[in-house]
Amino acid sequence: MAFKNLWEREKPSAEETDQKAAASGERVAFFYDIKHKIHNRFVEEANLSALENMDASEVRVEIVKIIDYFLSEEKALLNEEEKKALAEEILDELTGLGPIEPFFKDPTISDILVNTYKNIYVERKGLLEKTNARFIDNAHLMNIIDRIISRVGRRIDESSPMVDARLADGSRVNAIIPPLSLDGPILSIRRFSVDPLKMDDLINFKTLIPDVALLLSGCVQAKLNIMISGGTGAGKTTLLNILSGFIPGKERIVTIEDSAELQLQQEHVVRLETRPESIEGTGLVSQRDLVKNSLRMRPDRIIIGEVRGSEAFDMLQAMNTGHEGSLTTIHANTPRDSLTRLESMILMTGIDLPEHAMRFMVSSALDLIVQTARLTDGTRKVTSISEVVGMEGDIITLQDIFVFEKSGIDKNGKVLGRFRATGIRPKFADKLEVAGVNLPDDLFFSGKSFE
């Protein structure tokens, strides 16, 4: 009882908790108010050109001195930790991307999502989390967006309120501002690893198993046409990048992307990227234009970062007319859905193809569909490897070679399951043998499974 009374006496009341939270919020507001004033004085009064000839450490020391001087004039009392944070943020404002600059230095972050000036989220290990970072106001956010967009020679304003671009480090940037975005500017940045992942990394992450990795690498070497299907953030581009690493270095590869994300390591690679139309409505170069042009470039392999429109027709035609070993990705939740999406994309060309002819075109072009997914615990998995067998009547026939079977979720929220071979030997196995790809005799044995 004495311990209980002691606990009751020491436990803060709800009122005290609210007071502390309010005080903390006031301190944060005070910090950002001071930061705004100091930053403005830097821009207006400090000789920033003198900092250009200094190295990073000298610039930091000089900025701290100037901050101390400005703080004394503003009569603002900050502790040493707050001064250090202020110096870092001012430095980021002057030379980087403001509050989101630290996230670019964190290799564990894959996405930076800014929902107006006061809400910044990041994705780590497949899971979203809200950060304490924030911009001063929407005007401050707009300044940073302008800084990002101008670096890649683009513009964003009311006449052109939506931009999709690529940064120098390969990161993909999308910005949308009022009047299209009702609450304020929205910024989305998809980051990519400086060191591209390898197949061994996917095995270590349990995205797939060694048997699946062996099969996929063999299919690439044997020049099978492969389509990787999955939802947003399921790891399609990462897997595509890894699979492209198994293409022999002596082959000529042409890549076609909306925003260049692939990081191919081969020497003989030609990279093509679409171009949006200008403010005047001219100069548009679509993926379909690039696919058509790539056929005149003597490619051994054509890799399309993501098929999403009428270029699907030209891609399938290329696969059917000697350009084997093509790779692409598509947004779809299942292999069957991906085929339906391809059909709808073919219709976008305006070409009136009979349904049977259209499906025959798809079935004869594709050999393999690799389905990926991001599970509820943030992990990415290859959930199925499906062979496109052919046609039965008017239906495209698929058969699963490997599948991932979920069995539940543990107490920590981790998805449990196993990879399993279905026991079906694919028809393309003979093609792999002819190409000199040697696979273990028991690779497709139905008794094999891995956690």
C-alpha positions in Angstrom: 0.0 0.0 0.0 2.9 2.3 0.8 4.3 1.7 -2.7 0.9 2.4 -4.2 0.6 5.7 -2.3 4.1 6.7 -3.4 3.3 6.0 -7.0 0.1 8.0 -6.8 1.9 10.8 -5.2 4.7 10.9 -7.9 2.5 10.2 -11.0 1.9 13.5 -12.8 -1.7 14.5 -13.1 -3.5 14.9 -16.5 -3.4 18.6 -16.0 0.4 18.5 -15.4 0.9 16.4 -18.5 -1.2 18.8 -20.6 0.8 21.7 -19.2 4.1 20.0 -20.2 2.8 19.2 -23.7 1.6 22.8 -24.1 5.0 24.1 -22.9 6.8 21.8 -25.3 4.6 23.0 -28.2 5.3 26.6 -27.3 9.0 25.9 -27.2 8.9 24.4 -30.7 6.9 27.4 -32.0 9.4 29.7 -30.3 12.3 27.8 -32.0 10.8 28.0 -35.5 10.0 31.7 -35.0 13.6 32.4 -34.0 14.8 30.3 -37.0 12.7 32.3 -39.4 14.0 35.6 -38.1 17.7 34.4 -38.1 17.3 32.9 -41.6 15.8 36.2 -42.9 18.7 38.2 -41.4 21.2 35.8 -42.9 19.7 36.4 -46.4 19.4 40.2 -45.9 22.6 41.0 -43.9 25.2 38.3 -44.0 27.8 38.2 -46.8 27.0 34.7 -48.1 29.3 35.1 -51.1 32.2 35.0 -48.6 31.2 31.5 -47.6 31.5 30.1 -51.1 35.3 29.8 -50.9 35.3 28.0 -47.5 35.1 24.3 -46.9 32.2 22.7 -45.1 33.8 22.8 -41.6 34.8 26.5 -41.9 31.3 27.4 -43.2 29.8 25.7 -40.2 32.1 27.5 -37.7 31.3 30.9 -39.4 27.6 30.2 -39.4 27.6 29.4 -35.7 29.4 32.7 -35.0 26.9 34.7 -37.0 24.0 32.9 -35.3 25.4 33.7 -31.8 25.7 37.4 -32.9 22.1 37.5 -34.2 20.8 35.7 -31.1 22.3 38.2 -28.8 20.7 41.0 -30.8 17.4 39.3 -30.8 17.8 38.6 -27.0 16.7 35.0 -27.6 17.9 32.4 -25.1 18.6 29.0 -26.5 20.4 26.2 -24.9 23.5 24.6 -26.6 21.4 21.7 -28.1 19.0 24.2 -29.6 21.8 26.3 -30.9 23.4 23.3 -32.6 20.0 22.3 -34.1 19.5 25.9 -35.3 22.9 26.0 -36.9 22.2 22.7 -38.8 18.9 23.9 -40.0 20.2 27.3 -41.1 23.0 25.5 -43.0 20.4 23.2 -44.7 18.3 26.3 -45.6 21.3 28.0 -47.2 22.9 25.1 -49.0 20.4 22.3 -49.1 16.7 21.5 -49.0 15.8 22.9 -45.7 14.0 20.6 -43.2 14.1 17.6 -45.5 17.9 17.8 -46.1 18.7 15.4 -43.2 16.5 12.8 -44.7 18.7 12.7 -47.9 21.6 11.8 -45.6 19.8 8.9 -44.1 20.3 5.7 -46.2 17.4 3.9 -44.4 14.8 6.3 -45.8 13.3 5.4 -49.2 10.5 7.9 -49.5 10.0 11.5 -48.3 6.4 12.7 -48.3 5.6 16.4 -47.5 1.9 17.1 -47.0 1.8 20.9 -46.8 4.3 22.7 -44.6 3.5 21.1 -41.3 3.3 17.3 -42.0 6.4 15.5 -43.2 6.5 11.6 -43.4 9.2 9.2 -44.3 9.3 5.6 -45.2 11.7 3.3 -43.5 11.9 -0.4 -44.1 8.6 -0.3 -45.9 6.7 1.5 -43.1 5.6 5.1 -43.0 6.3 7.3 -40.0 5.6 10.9 -39.2 8.6 13.1 -38.4 9.0 16.2 -36.2 10.4 18.2 -39.1 8.3 21.0 -40.6 8.5 24.0 -42.8 7.8 27.5 -41.5 4.8 27.9 -43.8 3.6 27.0 -47.3 5.6 29.8 -48.8 8.8 28.3 -47.3 7.8 24.9 -48.7 7.2 26.5 -52.1 10.7 28.1 -52.0 12.3 24.6 -51.5 10.1 23.1 -54.3 11.3 25.8 -56.6 14.9 25.1 -55.6 14.4 21.4 -56.4 12.6 21.9 -59.7 14.9 24.6 -61.0 17.9 22.3 -60.5 16.5 20.0 -63.2 15.6 22.9 -65.5 11.8 22.7 -64.9 9.3 25.2 -63.5 6.2 25.0 -61.4 3.6 27.7 -61.0 -0.2 28.2 -61.4 0.0 27.7 -65.1 2.0 24.5 -64.7 1.0 23.3 -61.2 2.3 19.7 -61.4 5.8 18.4 -62.1 7.4 15.0 -62.2 11.2 15.1 -62.4 14.4 13.3 -61.6 17.2 14.7 -59.4 20.9 14.4 -60.1 21.3 11.5 -57.6 18.5 9.5 -59.4 15.8 10.4 -56.9 12.3 10.8 -58.4 10.4 14.0 -57.4 6.7 14.8 -57.8 5.3 18.2 -56.8 1.7 19.4 -57.0 0.6 22.8 -55.9 -2.6 24.9 -55.6 -5.1 25.2 -57.3 -4.8 21.4 -57.9 -3.8 20.7 -54.3 -6.4 22.2 -52.1 -4.6 22.4 -48.8 -1.2 23.6 -50.0 1.9 22.3 -51.8 2.5 18.6 -51.8 6.0 17.1 -52.4 6.8 13.4 -52.9 10.4 12.1 -53.3 11.3 8.5 -54.1 14.9 7.9 -53.2 17.2 5.2 -54.6 20.2 3.5 -53.0 23.6 4.8 -54.0 24.8 1.2 -54.0 22.3 -0.9 -56.0 21.0 -4.0 -54.3 22.1 -7.4 -55.5 20.3 -10.7 -55.7 22.0 -11.9 -52.5 20.5 -8.9 -50.7 17.0 -10.0 -51.7 17.8 -13.5 -50.5 19.0 -12.1 -47.2 15.9 -9.9 -46.9 13.8 -13.0 -47.6 12.2 -11.3 -50.5 12.8 -14.5 -52.4 14.6 -17.8 -52.0 17.8 -19.1 -53.7 15.7 -21.4 -55.9 13.6 -18.5 -57.2 16.8 -16.4 -57.7 18.4 -19.2 -59.7 15.3 -19.6 -61.9 15.0 -15.9 -62.6 18.6 -15.4 -63.4 18.4 -18.4 -65.8 15.3 -17.0 -67.5 17.1 -13.6 -68.1 20.2 -15.4 -69.5 18.0 -17.6 -71.8 16.3 -14.4 -73.2 12.8 -15.0 -71.9 10.4 -12.1 -72.0 9.6 -11.2 -68.4 7.0 -8.8 -66.9 7.2 -7.9 -63.2 3.9 -7.0 -61.7 3.0 -5.4 -58.3 1.6 -2.5 -56.5 3.2 0.9 -55.6 6.3 0.4 -53.5 6.3 -3.4 -54.0 9.9 -3.4 -55.2 9.2 -3.9 -59.0 11.9 -1.5 -60.1 14.5 -2.8 -57.7 13.9 -6.4 -58.9 14.0 -5.2 -62.5 17.3 -3.6 -61.9 18.7 -6.7 -60.3 17.5 -9.0 -63.0 19.0 -6.7 -65.7 22.4 -7.5 -64.0 22.2 -11.0 -65.4 22.2 -9.8 -69.0 25.6 -10.6 -70.6 27.8 -7.6 -70.9 28.4 -8.1 -74.7 24.7 -7.3 -75.5 23.4 -3.9 -76.4 20.7 -2.8 -73.9 18.2 0.1 -74.5 16.3 1.3 -71.5 13.1 3.4 -71.8 11.7 5.2 -68.7 9.5 8.0 -67.7 11.9 9.0 -65.0 15.3 7.3 -65.2 15.6 5.0 -62.2 17.5 2.0 -63.5 21.2 1.6 -62.5 22.5 -0.9 -65.0 26.1 -1.9 -64.5 26.9 -3.1 -68.0 29.0 -1.0 -70.3 26.9 -1.1 -73.5 23.7 0.6 -72.2 21.6 3.3 -74.0 19.3 5.2 -71.6 16.3 6.9 -73.0 13.9 9.1 -71.0 10.5 10.6 -72.0 10.1 14.4 -72.2 6.9 16.2 -71.1 5.3 18.9 -73.3 6.3 22.5 -72.9 4.2 25.3 -71.6 3.2 25.9 -75.2 2.0 22.3 -75.5 4.8 21.2 -77.8 7.8 18.9 -77.6 6.1 15.9 -76.0 8.1 12.7 -76.4 6.1 9.7 -75.0 7.3 6.2 -74.1 5.6 4.9 -77.2 7.7 7.2 -79.3 10.8 5.9 -77.6 9.8 2.3 -78.0 9.3 2.8 -81.7 12.7 4.6 -82.0 14.5 1.9 -80.0 13.7 -0.7 -82.6 15.8 1.3 -85.0 18.8 1.3 -82.6 19.8 -2.4 -83.0 19.0 -3.4 -79.5 19.7 -6.9 -78.1 17.5 -6.2 -75.1 14.8 -3.6 -74.6 14.0 -2.7 -71.0 10.9 -0.5 -70.3 10.9 0.8 -66.7 7.1 0.6 -66.5 4.5 0.0 -69.2 1.5 2.2 -68.5 -0.1 3.3 -71.8 -0.3 2.7 -75.5 3.4 1.7 -75.7 2.3 -1.7 -74.5 1.2 -2.5 -78.1 4.6 -1.6 -79.5 6.4 -3.5 -76.7 4.4 -6.7 -77.4 5.0 -6.4 -81.1 8.8 -6.1 -80.4 8.7 -9.2 -78.2 6.9 -11.1 -81.0 9.3 -10.0 -83.8 12.7 -11.1 -82.6 13.5 -8.8 -79.7 13.7 -11.5 -77.1 14.8 -11.1 -73.5 12.8 -7.9 -73.0 12.0 -6.8 -69.4 9.3 -4.5 -68.0 7.1 -3.7 -65.0 3.4 -3.1 -64.6 1.1 -1.9 -61.8 -1.2 -4.8 -60.9 -2.2 -6.8 -57.9 -2.2 -10.3 -59.5 -0.7 -11.9 -62.6 -4.2 -12.2 -64.1 -4.8 -8.5 -63.4 -1.6 -7.6 -65.2 -2.8 -9.3 -68.4 -6.1 -7.4 -68.1 -4.3 -4.2 -67.8 -2.2 -5.0 -70.9 -5.3 -5.5 -72.9 -6.7 -2.1 -71.8 -3.4 -0.5 -72.7 -3.6 -2.0 -76.2 -7.0 -0.5 -76.6 -5.6 2.9 -75.8 -3.8 2.9 -79.1 -7.2 3.2 -80.9 -6.4 0.1 -82.9 -9.5 -2.1 -83.2 -8.1 -5.5 -82.6 -10.4 -8.5 -82.0 -10.3 -9.8 -78.4 -8.9 -13.2 -79.4 -6.1 -11.6 -81.6 -5.2 -9.2 -78.8 -4.9 -12.0 -76.2 -3.0 -14.2 -78.6 -0.6 -11.3 -79.1 -0.1 -11.1 -75.3 0.3 -14.8 -74.7 2.8 -15.3 -77.5 4.9 -12.3 -76.4 5.3 -13.0 -72.6 7.0 -16.0 -71.1 7.0 -15.2 -67.4 5.1 -12.9 -64.9 6.8 -12.2 -61.6 4.4 -10.9 -58.9 5.7 -8.8 -56.1 3.9 -7.3 -53.1 4.6 -5.2 -50.0 3.1 -7.0 -47.0 1.5 -5.4 -44.0 4.8 -5.5 -42.0 6.6 -3.5 -44.7 8.6 -6.4 -46.1 8.6 -7.0 -49.9 8.1 -10.5 -51.3 8.0 -12.2 -54.6 4.6 -13.8 -54.1 4.5 -15.9 -57.3 6.4 -16.9 -60.5 3.9 -17.7 -63.2 4.5 -19.0 -66.7 2.3 -17.8 -69.6 1.5 -21.1 -71.2 -0.7 -20.0 -74.1 -4.4 -19.9 -75.1 -7.3 -22.1 -74.2 -10.2 -20.8 -76.3 -10.3 -17.1 -75.6 -8.5 -17.3 -72.2 -4.8 -16.8 -71.6 -3.5 -19.7 -69.6 -1.1 -19.2 -66.6 0.5 -21.7 -64.3 2.3 -21.0 -61.1 5.9 -22.3 -60.7 6.7 -20.9 -57.3 4.3 -19.3 -54.8 4.6 -17.6 -51.4 2.0 -18.8 -48.9 1.1 -16.7 -46.0 0.3 -18.6 -42.8 -0.4 -15.8 -40.3 1.1 -12.9 -38.3 3.2 -13.2 -35.2 2.8 -11.0 -32.0 5.2 -8.4 -33.4 3.2 -8.0 -36.5 5.6 -9.9 -38.8 4.0 -11.8 -41.6 4.7 -15.5 -41.5 4.8 -17.8 -44.5 6.8 -20.0 -46.8 8.0 -20.2 -50.4 6.8 -23.4 -52.1 7.5 -25.0 -55.5 4.2 -26.1 -57.1 5.7 -29.2 -58.7 5.0 -28.0 -62.2 7.9 -28.1 -64.6 7.6 -25.1 -66.9 7.5 -25.5 -70.6 10.3 -23.0 -71.0 12.7 -25.3 -69.1 13.7 -26.9 -72.4 14.5 -23.4 -73.7 16.8 -22.8 -70.7 18.6 -26.1 -71.4 19.2 -25.1 -75.0 20.6 -21.8 -73.9 23.1 -23.6 -71.7 21.4 -22.7 -68.4 21.8 -25.7 -66.0 19.2 -26.0 -63.3 19.1 -28.6 -60.5 16.9 -31.6 -61.3 14.9 -31.1 -58.1 14.3 -27.3 -58.6 10.6 -27.8 -59.4 10.0 -30.6 -56.9 6.7 -30.0 -55.1 8.1 -31.1 -51.8 10.5 -28.2 -51.5 9.6 -25.3 -49.3 11.4 -22.6 -47.4 10.3 -20.4 -44.5 
